[in-house]
Amino acid sequence: IRIAFEAIAKRCRCGKCKVCVLHFDGVGNVGPTPLKRRVPPRVLNALAPPRTGVGSSNLGPSLAEAARIVAANPTVDQFNLVIFSDFELLDPNLDQILHDLNSFPGEVHLVCLGEQLPPSIAGLLDERITVTTLTPANAPGAVARALLRSMTEDRPGARVADEPEA
């Protein structure tokens, strides 16, 4: 993720590129932060697993925070929501979570850490949601490629190399 953020920060000329890091358990979150030639240290620190976090499999609170960020920034042209998870979600209101994902006002990219999305989620996603699966068999850099592709897919001239053949 750091590699993708650094690539965007280095190439951003508009001065409008911002990133957020939201953890499922809310510990160590960093709100919208500009990427101006470099990734700020507080964003880099947020990429590490929180030391005090207990871990969570509830997507709802992070998704609600992402929706609040969108609502608080009405002048932003585009939002890209990228979620890294195994998607073995324990939210008590999974139907509402899937509705909120499907209606998120921006690009949604699910990066599933595992062979596939659980069937309880896979068949219920809107067709505009991008899904990438990652396993230990993926080549180094697979996470950066997935994130960078998601964050730059609508930019003129943007191209992210495919994963090298094994």
Backbone as a ProteinNet text record, in pm:
[ID]
protein_1_A
[PRIMARY]
IRIAFEAIAKRCRCGKCKVCVLHFDGVGNVGPTPLKRRVPPRVLNALAPPRTGVGSSNLGPSLAEAARIVAANPTVDQFNLVIFSDFELLDPNLDQILHDLNSFPGEVHLVCLGEQLPPSIAGLLDERITVTTLTPANAPGAVARALLRSMTEDRPGARVADEPEA
[TERTIARY]
84.1	0	88.4	195.6	289.7	346.5	382.4	439.3	340	213.2	110.9	91.8	81.9	66.1	185.3	306.5	425.9	426.8	385.2	381.3	283.9	168.9	70.3	121.6	177.3	228.3	336.6	423.3	533.8	484.6	373.9	326.5	212	153.9	39.5	83.5	19.1	49.2	-68.1	-184.5	-303.1	-308.5	-238.5	-241.1	-369	-454.2	-582.3	-587.5	-484	-485.7	-476.7	-571.6	-574.4	-599.5	-553.5	-578.3	-627.4	-698.1	-741.2	-702.4	-679.3	-658.2	-757.2	-847.7	-949.3	-934.7	-912.7	-902.3	-1038.9	-1065.2	-1195.3	-1229.2	-1131.9	-1163.5	-1149.5	-1120.4	-1115.4	-989.4	-900.3	-777.7	-673.1	-616.3	-510.8	-559.3	-686.2	-739.3	-672.2	-658.8	-609.8	-709.5	-765.5	-863.1	-797.6	-876.1	-823.9	-694.5	-589.6	-456.6	-400	-360.1	-303.8	-172.4	-154.3	-27.2	42.6	135.9	208.3	354.8	385.2	521.1	570.7	507.4	547.4	427.6	437.6	332.8	367.3	277.6	306.6	332.2	422.7	455.3	333.9	235.1	119.6	39.2	41.4	-24.8	56.3	188.1	273.3	258	252.3	234	99.8	-2.7	-136.1	-142.9	-47.9	-48.5	-4.9	64.8	105.5	-14.6	-22.7	-132.6	-126.7	-240.6	-240.7	-196.6	-111	-61.7	-170.6	-259.8	-363.5	-493.2	-496.5	-618.6	-640.6	-764	-795.9	-837.6	-851.1	-895.1	-1046.5	-1100.1	-1244.5	-1279.6	-1395.1	-1446.4	-1577.6	-1595.6	-1714	-1675.8	-1728.7	-1701	-1784.1	-1900.2	-1994.8	-1936.6	-1864.4	-1811.9	-1717	-1628.9	-1536.3	-1611	-1707.1	-1786	-1867.5	-1921.3	-1994.5	-1901.1	-1778.5	-1680.8	-1646.2	-1629.3	-1601.2	-1717.2	-1839.8	-1956.6	-1959.9	-1920.2	-1914.1	-1808.9	-1696.3	-1590.6	-1641.2	-1711.2	-1767.6	-1864.6	-1954.1	-2054.6	-1990.6	-1878.1	-1810.7	-1725	-1712.2	-1628	-1705.2	-1811.5	-1897.5	-1830.8	-1717.8	-1652.7	-1553	-1529.5	-1435.3	-1499.2	-1422.1	-1472.8	-1490.7	-1399.4	-1402.9	-1351.8	-1421.6	-1378.5	-1353.5	-1245	-1213.7	-1207.3	-1293.3	-1294.6	-1232	-1121.7	-1054.5	-1055.6	-1109.6	-1121.6	-1038.4	-943.6	-862.3	-918.3	-958.9	-1017.5	-1027.9	-1050.7	-1086.1	-1237.5	-1309.8	-1453.6	-1535.6	-1477	-1553.1	-1613.5	-1710.7	-1766.3	-1861.4	-1855.9	-1942.4	-2045.1	-2061.5	-2161	-2298.2	-2371.3	-2503.6	-2604.2	-2574.4	-2665	-2598	-2558.3	-2483.5	-2560.2	-2692.3	-2771.1	-2753.7	-2755.7	-2737.5	-2596.6	-2497.1	-2358	-2344	-2401.3	-2393.6	-2468.2	-2580.6	-2653.8	-2566.1	-2501.3	-2415.9	-2295.7	-2238	-2127.6	-2175.5	-2287.9	-2341.4	-2382.1	-2416.3	-2461	-2356.8	-2233.5	-2128.9	-2106.2	-2100.9	-2087.9	-1944.2	-1894.9	-1759.1	-1720.9	-1597.4	-1545.7	-1523	-1561.9	-1542	-1460.3	-1353.4	-1264.1	-1244.6	-1286.3	-1267.5	-1144.6	-1048.7	-929.5	-942.5	-976.7	-1002.9	-872.5	-838.9	-718.6	-755.1	-752.1	-790.3	-830.1	-863.3	-894.7	-1015.7	-1118.2	-1241.2	-1323	-1415.1	-1510.2	-1603.4	-1645.7	-1744.5	-1873	-1939.4	-2062.3	-2169.7	-2171.6	-2271.5	-2254.7	-2140.1	-2113.3	-2103.2	-2032.7	-1999.4	-2120.1	-2225.6	-2340.9	-2430.4	-2399	-2485.7	-2424.4	-2310.9	-2242.8	-2289.6	-2295.5	-2327.4	-2217.7	-2253.9	-2157.8	-2047.3	-2066.8	-1963	-1851.7	-1869.9	-1767.9	-1660.1	-1536.3	-1421.6	-1376	-1342.2	-1293.1	-1159.9	-1061.9	-931.7	-905.8	-861.5	-825.5	-673.3	-622.4	-479	-451.5	-352.5	-311	-158.9	-103	43.6	112.2	39.4	97.9	120.4	57.4	78.3	222.1	270.5	406.7	419.7	540.9	561	511.2	450	398.3	252	189	49.7	-44	-20.2	-105.1	-90	33.6	56.9	-8.1	3.8	-58.8	-210	-270.9	-416.4	-462	-393.8	-431.4	-404.8	-290.1	-255.2	-350.8	-383.8	-478.1	-613.1	-656.7	-785.2	-785.6	-677	-671.1	-643.7	-599.4	-562.2	-638	-732.3	-793.9	-864.9	-912.9	-983.6	-895.8	-767.8	-678.9	-619.5	-618.8	-559.5	-412.5	-375.6	-236.7	-195.1	-285.1	-248.6	-246.4	-143.6	-132.4	-54.2	-106.1	-38.7	-5.6	120.2	163.7	92	66.2	5.4	106.5	56.3	143.2	234.6	363.2	454.5	416.7	447.1	420.2	509.3	455.1	532.7	632.5
-118.5	0	124.6	118.6	231.4	260	156.1	173.5	243.6	203.3	267.6	413.1	440.6	579.3	664.7	609.6	685.8	714.5	619.1	640.1	751.7	753.5	858.1	993	996.5	1123.2	1182.7	1098	1144.8	1201.8	1147	1186.5	1287.4	1312.9	1404.2	1546.7	1605.5	1744.1	1837.4	1779.4	1861.7	1915.6	1852.4	1896.2	1858.5	1779.4	1743.1	1599.1	1521.5	1380.4	1368.1	1294.9	1272	1124.4	1078.1	940.3	938.9	832.6	804.5	660.6	631.7	493.5	468.4	375.3	341	193.7	166.2	27.9	-19.7	-148.5	-202.8	-171.4	-174	-147.9	-0.2	85.3	229.6	279.9	191.1	232.2	269.1	387.6	429.2	488.2	527.6	587.8	721.6	753	883.4	934.2	1052	1111.9	1166.2	1233.2	1281.9	1361.8	1314.3	1373.9	1394.5	1517.7	1544.1	1470.1	1425.9	1366.9	1471.3	1540.3	1645.9	1606.4	1534.1	1487.5	1375.7	1357.9	1250.3	1209.7	1093.2	1044.1	1090.1	1164.3	1212.8	1097.2	1118.2	1011.9	955.6	1039.3	986.8	886.5	904.7	807.2	677.8	690.5	571.5	495.2	566.9	501.7	429	486.1	425.1	296.4	277	155.5	32.4	53.2	-59.2	-105.1	-232.8	-278.1	-204.1	-152.8	-80.9	-170.3	-118.6	-197.5	-221.1	-125.7	-138.5	-193.9	-220.9	-271.5	-417.1	-453.1	-590.6	-667.6	-597.5	-662.3	-669.6	-669.7	-671	-729.8	-790.7	-838.5	-768.8	-649.4	-568.4	-453.6	-457.2	-353.6	-228	-241.7	-131.5	0	2.3	130.2	199.9	125.3	186.8	236.6	160.8	200.3	325.6	333.4	453.4	574.1	553.5	663.3	708.9	614.3	651.7	733.4	695.6	770.7	910.6	923.1	1056.5	1144	1085.1	1160.2	1209.4	1124	1164.2	1280.3	1268	1372.1	1504	1498.2	1619.1	1686	1622.5	1674.7	1679.9	1762.1	1762.6	1815.4	1883.6	1938	1841.8	1727.9	1629.6	1560	1551.2	1493	1341.6	1272.8	1127	1067.6	964.2	888.1	744.9	687.5	547.1	480.5	384.9	309.7	174	144.7	16.6	-51.6	-171.1	-243.5	-371.1	-385.3	-506.4	-589.3	-712.2	-797.4	-940.1	-1034.6	-1169.5	-1178.3	-1074.4	-1060.6	-1168.1	-1225.2	-1312.6	-1220.2	-1140.8	-1033.6	-1086.8	-1020.5	-1058.3	-950.6	-854.8	-750	-814.5	-770.5	-829.5	-790.7	-683	-631.5	-640	-759.9	-778.5	-727.7	-742.7	-691.7	-540.6	-468.2	-322.5	-287.2	-361.5	-337.5	-354	-460.2	-483.5	-375.5	-330.4	-219.6	-94.3	-63.6	55.3	45.5	-73.7	-94.2	-72.5	-132.1	-122.7	18.4	100.4	237.1	342.7	300.4	397.1	492.2	622.9	721.6	736.8	635.4	637.7	498.4	485.7	355.8	268.8	142.3	48.4	-68.9	-98.8	-208.5	-293.5	-418.6	-511.2	-596	-592.4	-674.9	-785.1	-903.8	-1018	-1091.8	-1098.9	-1169	-1316.6	-1387.2	-1528.4	-1568.6	-1693.7	-1750.5	-1687.4	-1652.3	-1598.9	-1528.7	-1445.6	-1384.1	-1492.5	-1480.6	-1575.7	-1567.4	-1679	-1678.9	-1584.3	-1562.3	-1472.8	-1329.1	-1297.6	-1162.4	-1159.1	-1255.6	-1253.4	-1234.7	-1306.3	-1300	-1178.6	-1096.7	-984.1	-848.1	-846.7	-720.6	-660.2	-529.4	-455.4	-483.7	-486.8	-518.3	-415.2	-294.1	-191.7	-206.5	-296.8	-318.7	-411.1	-367	-445.2	-535.9	-659.4	-754.4	-809.9	-806.3	-867.8	-963.9	-1085.2	-1179.4	-1190	-1196.4	-1208.3	-1324.7	-1403.7	-1515.7	-1510.7	-1590.6	-1594.1	-1633.6	-1694.6	-1734.3	-1615.8	-1500.3	-1383.7	-1335.6	-1280.4	-1227.3	-1106	-1077.2	-956.2	-833.7	-742	-621.2	-630.1	-745.3	-763.6	-667.7	-642.4	-548.6	-408.2	-366.4	-232.3	-218.9	-322.2	-316.4	-304.4	-381.7	-377.4	-239.2	-183.6	-51.9	57.2	55.5	158.3	153.7	35.2	22.5	82.6	54	104.9	256.9	312.8	457.1	539.1	474.6	551.4	510.5	418.7	362.6	464.9	573.6	673.2	791.3	784.6	895.6	876.4	983.2	973	929.9	833.6	788.6	693.4	665.3	575.9	432	360.7	219.4	149.5	38.7	-39.2	-174.4	-214.4	-341	-458	-560.3	-681.7	-756.5	-851.5	-931.8	-1014.6	-1021.2	-1103.3	-1249.6	-1321	-1464.7	-1536.1	-1638.7	-1713.4	-1805
0	0	0	79.5	83.9	-54.6	-128.2	-261.7	-353.6	-347.6	-432	-392.4	-263	-216.6	-259.8	-248.5	-288.1	-437.5	-518.2	-663.7	-699.9	-635	-662.4	-613.4	-493.8	-439.2	-529.3	-579.8	-664	-797	-847.6	-980.2	-979	-862.8	-855.4	-887.1	-984.9	-1023	-991.8	-961	-937.7	-795.4	-702.7	-564	-491.1	-555.5	-495.4	-445.5	-471.9	-432.5	-280.7	-224.2	-80	-54.8	58.6	100	244.1	277.2	414.3	442.7	567.8	609.5	722	699.6	798.9	833.2	959.8	1006	1051.5	1038.1	1075.9	1221.1	1309.5	1450.2	1487	1389.7	1413.4	1480.7	1521.9	1588.7	1484.4	1495.2	1402.5	1272.9	1265.3	1143	1113.8	985.9	940.7	837.6	864	773.5	648.4	563.6	435.1	451.8	385.9	396.9	257.2	224	91.1	67.3	-56.9	-99.8	-185.2	-127.5	-200.1	-211.7	-318.6	-350.6	-260	-143.1	-52.8	31.5	89.7	178.3	319.3	383.4	519.6	617.2	713	809.4	883.5	915.2	989.2	904.1	771.9	683.8	681.7	668.9	669.7	800.9	912.5	1042.5	1049.5	986.8	989.7	908.1	817.9	736.6	814.9	926.1	1010.2	1092.6	1123.1	1208.9	1342.5	1389.8	1517.4	1632.6	1717.1	1830.5	1934.6	1948.8	2050.6	1994.3	1865.7	1804	1838.5	1857.7	1890.3	1765.6	1655.4	1533.3	1529.7	1412	1397.7	1262.6	1255.3	1127.1	1094.2	1150.2	1123.1	1031.4	909.4	810.4	833.5	895.3	911.2	961.1	1072.2	1122.4	1024.3	958.5	862.2	740.1	693.9	578.4	610.4	730.9	773.6	779.6	826.9	830.9	689.9	597.9	458.7	401.5	431.6	383.7	444.5	571.8	635.4	567.3	530	461.7	326.6	253.9	125.1	144.9	241	265.4	307.9	378.2	425.9	318.5	202.6	94.9	-36.3	-42.5	-161.7	-288.3	-276	-395.7	-458.3	-395.1	-450	-568.9	-678.2	-802.7	-796.3	-730.9	-735.1	-605.2	-560.5	-443.6	-487.3	-438.8	-462	-325.3	-303.1	-178.6	-206.5	-138.6	-154.5	-18.2	-13.2	112.7	103.6	196.9	207.6	322.5	293.8	397.5	344.3	436.1	391.5	367.9	407.7	389.1	460.1	562.9	653.2	758.2	715.7	797.5	904.3	1020.9	1131.9	1163.6	1073.3	1095	1114.5	1216.8	1239.5	1130.5	1059.5	956.6	818.7	778.9	655.2	532.8	532	418.9	404.2	516.1	511.9	466.7	512	472.9	321.6	267.4	122.6	45.8	97.5	34.4	32.7	145.9	154.6	60.5	48	-46.4	-189.2	-222.4	-358.6	-396.3	-299	-329.1	-293.5	-261	-226.3	-344.7	-317	-425.3	-475.6	-538.7	-592.9	-638.1	-678.9	-722.2	-599.1	-607.1	-497	-549.1	-477.8	-513.5	-388.9	-395.7	-285.7	-315.1	-225	-238.4	-134.8	-183.7	-96.8	-69.1	57.6	99.4	116.6	7.4	5.3	-134.8	-151	-282.5	-348.8	-268.9	-325.9	-218.1	-263.1	-170.6	-117.7	7.9	58.3	-25.4	-49.2	-129.8	-75.9	56.3	115.9	67.7	8.7	-39.8	-191.5	-248.9	-391.8	-482.4	-459.3	-548.2	-527.3	-427.7	-394.2	-424.4	-492.5	-521.9	-653	-655	-777.1	-880.2	-1006.9	-1113.3	-1128	-1077.4	-1089.7	-985.6	-889	-786.2	-841.7	-831.3	-876.4	-763	-796.1	-696.2	-743.2	-655.9	-680	-565.1	-596	-490.1	-484	-363.3	-341.3	-246.8	-281.4	-197.5	-183.7	-96.4	-85.6	-216.4	-310	-438.2	-531.6	-503.1	-587.8	-578.4	-688.1	-692.3	-600.6	-553.3	-473.6	-550.9	-479.6	-541.6	-581.2	-559.6	-600.3	-528.9	-401.7	-327.2	-383.7	-408.9	-464.8	-601.9	-685.9	-818.1	-808.4	-718.9	-703.5	-657.9	-559.8	-508	-610.4	-672.8	-770.9	-890.7	-937.6	-1048.9	-1009.7	-889.2	-843.3	-830.6	-782.4	-757.2	-882.6	-990.3	-1109.3	-1234.6	-1224.7	-1345.4	-1433.4	-1379	-1460.2	-1500.4	-1470.5	-1504.2	-1642.9	-1722.3	-1856.2	-1848	-1929.7	-1936.6	-1827.1	-1732	-1621.6	-1671.5	-1632.1	-1666.9	-1557.6	-1509.5	-1407.7	-1470	-1458.9	-1516.8	-1453.4	-1535.1	-1483.5	-1397.5	-1320.7	-1236.4	-1325.9	-1292.4	-1373.6	-1367.4	-1474	-1478.3	-1378.2	-1314.8	-1214.7	-1280.9
[MASK]
++++++++++++++++++++++++++++++++++++++++++++++++++++++++++++++++++++++++++++++++++++++++++++++++++++++++++++++++++++++++++++++++++++++++++++++++++++++++++++++++++++++

